[in-house]
Amino acid sequence: MSSIIASTSSGALTPRRRQLIFALIAMTAISSPQYVWTLFTRPLQESLHATLPAIQVTFTILVVVQTWLSPAQGWLVDRFGARMLITIGCLLSGLGWIGAAYAASLTSLYLTYGLLCGIGTGIVYVGIIGLVVRWFPDKRGFATGLVAAGYGFGAILTTFPIDMIMRSSGYHTALITFGIILGLTGAAAGLAMRMPGPDDALPRSPVARQGVDTSPRQMLRSPIFWLMFAMMTMMSTGGLMIISQFAAFSRDFGVADVILFGVAALPLALTIDRMTNGLTRPFFGWVSDRIGRENTMAIAFLFEAAAVTLLVLTRHDALLFVLLSGLVFFGWGEIFSLFPSTLTDTFGTEFATTNYGLLYVAQGIGSILGGPLAALLHDKAQSWLPVFAIVIAMDVLTGLLAFFVLKPMRGRPVPTASHKA
């Protein structure tokens, strides 16, 4: 990772390099509530005597709160700065895990793991994206992909330790221990962050067509925004269907507990998935800086459709399941670099955090469709195949929309600049 950071510029540890490092640390600290959630579903079901759909409501609350409050959270970051809001967000996320350890009912689980973690991670995620699109106008796709990779990579550091602690001491101990560690680590990084000022000489963006600074109100009147919103909703839905149900369908396919290379297939797959989910973000962001955002979207989203198809066709082979799940996440995670960089290219940087907060609501809609509704569809059909069929169809449709619809639309003029939020 250090070599990747070094490639963003040359010379000493410049201010924007330092901000990138702090942003990566904070993103890593808030990633586990979403990406390690699947490990907690079974013990929570047993402890609270609840059904899987009822437990998955927690995941939906987490992502809905994280995303649907993001416009307000983005406005707060634009208004009061990154340092205070990101620090508070990391502490709230840690407190959510600690509170969930003592949850004795579904309601208390929803209020702690769902609500507190959702508010905390939402503030941090949107705030950091808004930070880096300003610091890196020349490498916007790569830089947003790199910090988004921290969100995807972060769970690599916690998946096996959490699994081990849960097996030896129970999920309560795991939640408390990592709630404290991750909350304090993220808060320390947040205290070191700031937006670029007038004295920070930043390079110009190499993107040929630059968007004017468009207010959130004007952006919401643009067809380009709503097309991007629909596309991100579909991609988010497909990815979250797989993330939130991963442990459940791997057990149904009979591969979760198969021993591969000395470890069970499920935690091995989750670890590989976090690696590919992290790597894809700077990789496709870097590609998009060179061949264009929409071209990259089309390639990545159609690749995702092919990977999911192969996963389903070979679902009972544990080794192929692990390897192909890594490809699935490599084809999905890049949405968190491609969409924010495309949005900022189109609508400018002045309102970048608030504008991305509005687009990020699509992730919340995806969580509703990808969490409990996907579980309900499985329970009704008694099969995961209809769920995967929907994922594949949305991947193909979104890839085609990127190339044949979004690309020509972005070639047209955007709304004129306004300073009214």
C-alpha positions as CSV (number, residue, x, y, z in Angstrom):
1,M,0.0,0.0,0.0
2,S,2.9,2.4,0.7
3,S,4.1,2.1,-2.8
4,I,0.7,3.0,-4.1
5,I,0.6,6.1,-1.9
6,A,4.0,7.1,-3.1
7,S,2.9,7.0,-6.7
8,T,0.4,9.8,-6.1
9,S,3.2,12.4,-6.2
10,S,7.0,12.7,-5.9
11,G,9.3,14.2,-3.3
12,A,8.8,14.5,0.5
13,L,5.7,13.7,2.6
14,T,3.6,16.6,1.2
15,P,0.5,17.9,2.9
16,R,-1.8,16.0,0.5
17,R,0.1,12.8,1.0
18,R,-0.4,13.2,4.7
19,Q,-4.1,13.8,4.3
20,L,-4.3,10.7,2.1
21,I,-2.6,8.6,4.8
22,F,-4.9,9.9,7.5
23,A,-7.9,9.3,5.2
24,L,-6.9,5.7,4.6
25,I,-6.5,5.1,8.4
26,A,-10.0,6.5,9.1
27,M,-11.6,4.6,6.3
28,T,-10.0,1.4,7.5
29,A,-11.3,2.0,11.0
30,I,-14.9,2.3,9.9
31,S,-15.1,-0.6,7.4
32,S,-15.7,-3.5,9.7
33,P,-19.4,-2.7,10.7
34,Q,-20.4,-3.4,7.0
35,Y,-17.9,-5.9,5.8
36,V,-17.7,-8.2,8.8
37,W,-21.4,-8.1,9.6
38,T,-22.0,-11.5,7.9
39,L,-19.9,-13.2,10.7
40,F,-22.3,-12.0,13.3
41,T,-25.6,-13.0,11.8
42,R,-25.7,-16.6,13.0
43,P,-24.6,-16.0,16.6
44,L,-27.0,-13.0,16.8
45,Q,-29.9,-15.2,15.5
46,E,-29.1,-17.8,18.2
47,S,-28.6,-15.2,21.0
48,L,-31.7,-13.1,20.2
49,H,-33.9,-16.1,19.0
50,A,-34.6,-14.2,15.7
51,T,-35.1,-15.1,12.1
52,L,-32.5,-14.2,9.4
53,P,-34.7,-11.6,7.8
54,A,-35.2,-9.9,11.2
55,I,-31.5,-9.9,11.9
56,Q,-30.7,-8.5,8.5
57,V,-32.8,-5.5,9.2
58,T,-29.8,-4.4,11.3
59,F,-27.7,-4.3,8.2
60,T,-30.3,-2.4,6.3
61,I,-30.6,0.2,9.1
62,L,-26.8,0.5,9.1
63,V,-26.5,1.2,5.3
64,V,-29.7,3.2,5.1
65,V,-28.7,5.6,7.9
66,Q,-25.1,5.7,6.5
67,T,-26.4,6.7,3.1
68,W,-29.7,8.5,3.5
69,L,-28.3,10.9,6.1
70,S,-25.3,11.6,3.9
71,P,-26.6,14.7,2.2
72,A,-27.0,16.4,5.6
73,Q,-23.7,14.9,6.8
74,G,-22.0,16.2,3.6
75,W,-23.4,19.7,4.2
76,L,-22.1,19.6,7.8
77,V,-18.6,18.7,6.5
78,D,-18.7,21.4,3.8
79,R,-19.9,23.9,6.5
80,F,-17.7,23.0,9.5
81,G,-14.8,21.1,8.0
82,A,-13.6,17.5,8.0
83,R,-11.6,17.3,11.3
84,M,-14.5,17.6,13.8
85,L,-17.1,15.6,11.8
86,I,-14.8,12.7,10.9
87,T,-13.5,12.4,14.5
88,I,-17.0,12.3,15.9
89,G,-18.1,9.7,13.2
90,C,-15.3,7.3,14.1
91,L,-16.2,7.5,17.8
92,L,-19.9,6.9,17.1
93,S,-19.0,3.8,15.0
94,G,-16.9,2.3,17.8
95,L,-19.7,3.1,20.3
96,G,-22.2,1.3,18.1
97,W,-20.1,-1.9,18.3
98,I,-19.7,-1.7,22.0
99,G,-23.4,-1.1,22.5
100,A,-24.3,-4.0,20.2
101,A,-22.4,-6.3,22.5
102,Y,-24.9,-5.7,25.3
103,A,-28.0,-5.8,23.0
104,A,-30.6,-8.0,24.5
105,S,-33.3,-7.5,21.9
106,L,-33.7,-6.7,18.2
107,T,-34.6,-3.1,19.0
108,S,-31.4,-2.5,21.0
109,L,-29.4,-4.2,18.2
110,Y,-31.0,-1.9,15.6
111,L,-30.3,1.2,17.7
112,T,-26.6,0.3,18.4
113,Y,-25.1,-1.6,15.5
114,G,-27.6,-0.2,13.0
115,L,-28.2,3.4,14.0
116,L,-24.9,4.5,15.8
117,C,-22.6,2.7,13.4
118,G,-24.7,3.9,10.4
119,I,-24.4,7.6,11.5
120,G,-20.7,7.3,12.3
121,T,-19.6,5.5,9.2
122,G,-21.7,7.8,7.0
123,I,-20.1,10.9,8.3
124,V,-16.6,9.5,7.9
125,Y,-17.2,8.0,4.4
126,V,-18.8,11.1,2.8
127,G,-16.4,13.4,4.6
128,I,-13.3,11.6,3.3
129,I,-14.5,11.4,-0.3
130,G,-15.3,15.1,-0.2
131,L,-11.8,15.7,1.2
132,V,-9.8,13.7,-1.4
133,V,-11.7,15.0,-4.5
134,R,-10.5,18.4,-3.5
135,W,-6.9,17.5,-2.7
136,F,-6.3,15.4,-5.9
137,P,-7.9,17.2,-8.9
138,D,-5.2,15.6,-11.1
139,K,-5.8,12.0,-9.9
140,R,-9.4,12.1,-8.8
141,G,-10.3,8.6,-9.9
142,F,-7.2,7.0,-8.4
143,A,-7.3,9.0,-5.1
144,T,-11.0,8.4,-4.4
145,G,-10.4,4.7,-5.3
146,L,-7.5,4.6,-2.9
147,V,-9.4,5.9,0.1
148,A,-12.4,3.8,-0.8
149,A,-10.0,0.8,-0.9
150,G,-9.3,1.6,2.8
151,Y,-13.0,0.9,3.3
152,G,-12.8,-2.3,1.4
153,F,-9.4,-3.4,2.7
154,G,-10.0,-2.5,6.3
155,A,-11.9,-5.7,7.1
156,I,-8.9,-7.8,6.0
157,L,-7.2,-6.7,9.3
158,T,-10.2,-7.8,11.4
159,T,-11.9,-10.8,9.7
160,F,-9.7,-13.5,11.1
161,P,-9.1,-11.9,14.5
162,I,-12.8,-11.4,15.0
163,D,-13.6,-14.9,13.8
164,M,-11.0,-16.3,16.3
165,I,-12.2,-14.2,19.2
166,M,-15.8,-15.2,18.5
167,R,-14.9,-18.9,18.5
168,S,-12.9,-18.6,21.8
169,S,-14.8,-15.9,23.7
170,G,-18.0,-15.2,21.9
171,Y,-19.2,-12.3,19.7
172,H,-19.7,-10.0,22.7
173,T,-16.0,-9.9,23.4
174,A,-15.2,-9.3,19.7
175,L,-17.6,-6.4,19.5
176,I,-16.3,-4.7,22.6
177,T,-12.6,-5.2,21.8
178,F,-12.8,-4.0,18.2
179,G,-15.2,-1.2,19.0
180,I,-12.6,0.3,21.3
181,I,-9.7,-0.2,19.0
182,L,-11.3,0.9,15.8
183,G,-13.1,3.9,17.3
184,L,-10.0,5.4,18.9
185,T,-7.8,4.7,15.9
186,G,-10.1,6.4,13.5
187,A,-10.7,9.4,15.8
188,A,-6.9,10.0,16.1
189,A,-6.7,10.1,12.3
190,G,-9.7,12.4,12.0
191,L,-8.0,15.0,14.3
192,A,-5.2,15.3,11.7
193,M,-7.4,16.1,8.7
194,R,-8.2,19.4,7.0
195,M,-9.6,20.7,3.7
196,P,-7.0,22.3,1.3
197,G,-6.6,26.0,1.8
198,P,-5.7,28.9,-0.5
199,D,-2.0,28.4,0.3
200,D,-2.0,24.8,-1.0
201,A,-0.8,24.8,-4.6
202,L,-2.7,21.9,-6.3
203,P,-2.2,20.7,-9.9
204,R,-4.9,21.1,-12.4
205,S,-7.1,18.2,-13.5
206,P,-6.1,16.6,-16.8
207,V,-9.7,15.7,-17.6
208,A,-10.5,17.5,-20.8
209,R,-14.0,18.7,-19.9
210,Q,-14.4,20.1,-16.4
211,G,-17.7,20.6,-14.7
212,V,-18.7,23.9,-13.4
213,D,-19.4,24.3,-9.7
214,T,-23.1,23.3,-9.6
215,S,-25.2,23.6,-6.4
216,P,-27.0,20.6,-5.0
217,R,-30.4,22.1,-6.0
218,Q,-29.3,22.6,-9.6
219,M,-27.7,19.2,-9.7
220,L,-31.0,17.6,-8.7
221,R,-32.6,19.1,-11.8
222,S,-30.0,17.4,-14.1
223,P,-31.0,14.2,-15.9
224,I,-27.3,13.2,-15.7
225,F,-27.5,13.0,-11.9
226,W,-30.6,10.9,-11.9
227,L,-29.2,8.5,-14.5
228,M,-26.1,8.1,-12.3
229,F,-28.4,7.7,-9.3
230,A,-30.3,4.8,-11.0
231,M,-27.0,3.2,-12.1
232,M,-25.4,3.4,-8.7
233,T,-28.6,2.0,-7.1
234,M,-28.6,-1.1,-9.3
235,M,-24.9,-1.7,-8.7
236,S,-25.2,-1.2,-5.0
237,T,-28.2,-3.5,-4.8
238,G,-26.3,-6.3,-6.5
239,G,-23.2,-6.0,-4.4
240,L,-25.1,-5.7,-1.2
241,M,-27.2,-8.8,-2.0
242,I,-23.9,-10.7,-2.1
243,I,-22.2,-9.0,0.9
244,S,-25.1,-9.3,3.3
245,Q,-26.0,-12.9,2.4
246,F,-22.5,-14.2,1.8
247,A,-22.3,-16.5,4.8
248,A,-25.9,-17.7,4.4
249,F,-25.6,-18.8,0.7
250,S,-22.1,-20.2,1.2
251,R,-23.5,-22.5,3.8
252,D,-26.5,-23.4,1.6
253,F,-24.1,-24.3,-1.2
254,G,-22.2,-26.6,1.2
255,V,-18.8,-24.8,0.9
256,A,-18.6,-22.6,4.0
257,D,-16.8,-25.1,6.3
258,V,-14.7,-26.9,3.7
259,I,-11.1,-26.7,4.7
260,L,-8.8,-25.0,2.1
261,F,-5.1,-24.4,2.8
262,G,-5.7,-25.1,6.5
263,V,-8.6,-22.7,7.1
264,A,-12.4,-22.8,6.5
265,A,-13.6,-21.6,3.1
266,L,-15.9,-18.9,4.5
267,P,-13.3,-16.7,6.3
268,L,-10.8,-17.4,3.6
269,A,-13.2,-16.2,0.9
270,L,-14.1,-13.1,3.0
271,T,-10.4,-12.2,3.4
272,I,-9.7,-12.6,-0.4
273,D,-12.9,-10.7,-1.1
274,R,-11.8,-7.8,1.0
275,M,-8.5,-7.7,-0.8
276,T,-10.0,-7.7,-4.3
277,N,-12.8,-5.3,-3.1
278,G,-10.0,-2.9,-2.0
279,L,-7.7,-3.4,-5.0
280,T,-10.4,-2.7,-7.6
281,R,-11.1,0.8,-6.3
282,P,-7.7,2.4,-7.1
283,F,-7.1,0.2,-10.1
284,F,-10.3,1.1,-12.0
285,G,-10.0,4.7,-10.7
286,W,-6.5,4.8,-12.3
287,V,-7.9,3.2,-15.5
288,S,-10.7,5.8,-15.6
289,D,-8.2,8.7,-15.3
290,R,-6.8,7.4,-18.6
291,I,-9.5,5.9,-20.7
292,G,-12.5,7.8,-19.4
293,R,-15.1,7.2,-16.7
294,E,-17.9,5.7,-18.8
295,N,-15.6,3.3,-20.7
296,T,-14.2,2.0,-17.5
297,M,-17.7,1.6,-16.0
298,A,-18.8,-0.5,-19.0
299,I,-15.8,-2.8,-18.7
300,A,-16.0,-3.2,-14.9
301,F,-19.8,-3.8,-14.7
302,L,-19.9,-6.4,-17.5
303,F,-16.9,-8.1,-15.9
304,E,-18.9,-8.3,-12.7
305,A,-21.8,-9.9,-14.5
306,A,-19.5,-12.6,-16.0
307,A,-17.9,-13.3,-12.6
308,V,-21.3,-13.7,-10.8
309,T,-22.4,-16.0,-13.6
310,L,-19.4,-18.2,-13.2
311,L,-19.8,-18.2,-9.4
312,V,-23.3,-19.5,-9.7
313,L,-22.4,-22.2,-12.2
314,T,-19.6,-23.6,-10.0
315,R,-21.2,-22.9,-6.6
316,H,-20.6,-26.3,-5.1
317,D,-16.9,-26.4,-5.7
318,A,-15.3,-24.8,-2.6
319,L,-12.0,-23.7,-4.2
320,L,-13.7,-22.2,-7.3
321,F,-16.2,-20.5,-5.0
322,V,-13.4,-18.8,-3.0
323,L,-11.5,-17.7,-6.1
324,L,-14.6,-16.5,-8.1
325,S,-16.0,-14.7,-5.1
326,G,-12.8,-12.6,-5.2
327,L,-13.4,-11.8,-8.9
328,V,-17.0,-10.9,-8.0
329,F,-15.9,-8.3,-5.5
330,F,-13.2,-7.1,-7.9
331,G,-15.9,-6.3,-10.4
332,W,-18.1,-4.5,-7.8
333,G,-16.1,-2.3,-5.5
334,E,-14.9,0.1,-8.1
335,I,-18.3,1.9,-8.0
336,F,-17.0,3.8,-5.0
337,S,-14.2,5.4,-7.1
338,L,-16.0,5.7,-10.4
339,F,-19.2,7.3,-9.3
340,P,-17.8,10.1,-7.0
341,S,-15.0,11.0,-9.5
342,T,-17.6,11.1,-12.4
343,L,-19.9,13.2,-10.3
344,T,-17.2,15.7,-9.3
345,D,-15.9,15.9,-12.9
346,T,-19.5,16.8,-14.0
347,F,-20.7,19.1,-11.2
348,G,-17.5,20.7,-9.8
349,T,-15.7,20.7,-6.5
350,E,-17.3,23.6,-4.5
351,F,-20.3,21.5,-3.3
352,A,-18.5,18.1,-3.8
353,T,-19.2,16.6,-0.4
354,T,-22.9,17.6,-0.3
355,N,-23.4,16.5,-4.0
356,Y,-21.8,13.1,-3.4
357,G,-23.9,12.8,-0.2
358,L,-27.0,13.0,-2.4
359,L,-25.7,10.4,-4.8
360,Y,-24.6,8.1,-2.0
361,V,-28.3,7.8,-1.0
362,A,-28.4,5.2,-3.8
363,Q,-26.4,2.9,-1.6
364,G,-29.1,3.1,1.0
365,I,-31.8,2.1,-1.5
366,G,-29.5,-0.8,-2.5
367,S,-29.3,-2.0,1.1
368,I,-33.1,-2.3,1.3
369,L,-33.2,-4.4,-1.8
370,G,-30.0,-6.3,-1.0
371,G,-30.6,-7.0,2.6
372,P,-33.9,-8.3,4.0
373,L,-35.8,-8.3,0.7
374,A,-33.2,-10.6,-0.8
375,A,-33.5,-12.8,2.2
376,L,-37.3,-12.8,1.9
377,L,-37.0,-13.7,-1.8
378,H,-34.7,-16.6,-0.9
379,D,-37.1,-17.8,1.8
380,K,-40.1,-17.7,-0.7
381,A,-38.2,-19.4,-3.6
382,Q,-36.2,-21.7,-1.3
383,S,-33.3,-20.9,-3.6
384,W,-30.6,-18.3,-4.1
385,L,-30.7,-18.6,-7.9
386,P,-33.4,-15.9,-8.4
387,V,-31.4,-13.5,-6.3
388,F,-28.3,-14.1,-8.4
389,A,-30.3,-13.8,-11.6
390,I,-31.4,-10.3,-10.6
391,V,-27.8,-9.3,-9.7
392,I,-26.5,-10.4,-13.2
393,A,-29.3,-8.6,-15.0
394,M,-28.6,-5.3,-13.2
395,D,-24.9,-5.6,-13.8
396,V,-25.4,-6.0,-17.6
397,L,-28.0,-3.2,-17.8
398,T,-25.8,-0.8,-15.9
399,G,-22.7,-1.5,-18.0
400,L,-24.7,-0.8,-21.2
401,L,-26.2,2.4,-19.7
402,A,-22.7,3.7,-18.9
403,F,-21.5,3.4,-22.4
404,F,-24.6,4.1,-24.5
405,V,-26.4,6.6,-22.4
406,L,-24.3,8.3,-19.7
407,K,-21.3,8.8,-22.0
408,P,-23.2,10.9,-24.7
409,M,-25.2,12.7,-22.0
410,R,-22.0,13.9,-20.2
411,G,-20.8,15.3,-23.5
412,R,-23.6,18.0,-23.3
413,P,-23.4,21.2,-21.3
414,V,-24.0,21.0,-17.5
415,P,-26.0,23.5,-15.5
416,T,-24.4,26.9,-14.9
417,A,-22.7,27.6,-11.6
418,S,-24.6,28.8,-8.6
419,H,-23.6,29.5,-5.1
420,K,-27.0,28.6,-3.6
421,A,-26.9,25.2,-1.9
